[in-house]
Amino acid sequence: MTMKVRIDPERCQGHGRCYDLAPGLFGEDDEGYGTVLGDGLVPGGAEKDARLAAANCPERAIDVSEEA
């Protein structure tokens, strides 16, 4: 099972919880908005961080998907 994260730029308001909670998966742009690091694939062992970041996004801008 492969997990992938994505941030909807239309919904992100720059609260920064994603990169505070999961700095290995998310970063910030020059204006403080969240960005996905790399290609968005979640490395093994970081699934909990991905779900935690998504659950704590006030705008629900983080999409976590699982693919077989």
Secondary structure, DSSP 4 states (H G I P E B T S, - for coil): -EEEEEE-TTT-----HHHHH-TTTEEE-TTS-EEE-TTSBPPTT-HHHHHHHHHT-TT--EEEEEE-
